[in-house]
Amino acid sequence: MFTRPLRLAAAILLGAVATLGVATAPASAATGPCPGTLIDRDVTNVAPGTPIVELRLYYDAATGKNCVRVNHLGPSWDRPAYTSAILEICAETRPGLVCNYTKRVVDAGDDYEQYAGPVSAVGRGHCIHAYGALIWGGKTYWVNTINSTGTVASHCG
């Protein structure tokens, strides 16, 4: 819970940001779906047969952009929870157990109700590492491209 002075400070900061013309968006309102072709998907269950969070990774060959979105599923859908979507562009050009990222884009918030992201970056010629998390009922549920590829640096090219 915020105390009154912290709420006041947050309100002043938001007012200053709005005055400077910096756009702010409500939780889970970035742009919706990712452009491109779905190239990977990972789902984590809260219980057998009950999915709770999903990562979707897209690639747009025309632009060279990778895009990640982490969706709430099942009991977490439309319920506020800390959710993150992270995309790292690796220095590596071949799949491997390490991603020394050269660029990292993140969307994370404690009040997302449907999804985090989308986050995107150009990764043409390099491997990427995509992952996210949902904290639900005091437990962290991870989703990532490692589960489907067996490597951290994956989807290279």
C-alpha positions, 0 to 999 in steps of 0.5 A: 500500500502506498502512503499518502506522501508516496501517492502525492509524489507519484501524482506529481511525477505523472503530472510532470510526465504528462506536461512534458508530452511523454505518453503513458499507457494503461496496463496491458494496452501497448498495441495488442497483438504482435505482427509477423508469424508465430514461431514459438509458444510456451504455456505453463500450467497452475495445475495439470490441465489448467493453463495460467500463462502463455508466451507467444513469440513472433517474427516478421521477416519483412522487418527482421523484428522479433515480438513477444507477448505474455498472456494471462490464461485460465484463472489469471485472465482479467485478474490483476497480477505482476506480469512480464514480457522480456526479449533479449537480442543475443550477441550469439549467431548460433543456438547455445546455452548462453545469451550475451544480450546486446539489447533487452526490451522489457514490459513488466507491471504489477497490475496487468490483467490480460497480458504484458507486451508486446515488446519487439526488437530487430534481431536479424542475424542474431539469436534471441532469448524470450521469456516472461513471468506471472506471479499468481497466488504467491508463486512465480510461473515462468514461460520461455523459449528454452522449453521448446528449443532446449537452448537459451540463445535460440531462433537464430538468423 
